[in-house]
Amino acid sequence: MRGAARILFLIPLGILFGAIVATLVMLVLGANIPDFGEAFISAFIAAWKAFWAAFVETDDVDAPTRVLMRLWSLMMLILLAPVFVTAVIAELARMRGALVHMVLAGALTLLFPAAAGAPLSTATPAEQRAIACLFFTGAAAGFAYWLVAGRRRDEQPPAATQAS
């Protein structure tokens, strides 16, 4: 019964909580670290321009919806996917340490710029700070997941006590 409740309730709740924390950390880092904030604002402005162009400059009625769905997919790729994949890997391997969740989610969040073609080894100092912010966003999401769903270990049945 405990396993079913964990799978049906705690793990999805932990993933959702991790994505919410990742969003908050990304907003806080964007507001406090100039290089990351500039990249964050530039991405927001580019998204707004793409949406406005799809809304005004095209005759296709579904174009704004497609732009919003692409933006939603991109945000979920950054905020939700690392926590979800970390949860699946950690649960299958029965790894429940906070450090495992933090490092794995942070590393998976770093895969996003690498998959987009950003050269991580020759990044400028400003890009390195933005990459570090992405790692910390993923690490915070992994820690939030661990707080909700990862830190509860399967309790062992109490050892049979011998009657004296």
Secondary structure, DSSP 8 states (H G I E B T S, - for coil): -HHHHIIIIIHHHHHHHHHHHHHHHHHHHHHH-HHHHHHHHHHHHHHHHHHHHHHHS-S-TTHHHHHHHHHHHHHHHHHTHHHHHHHHHHHHHT---HHHHHHHHHHHHHHHHHHTT--STT--HHHHHHHHHHHHHHHHHHHHHIIIIIS-------------
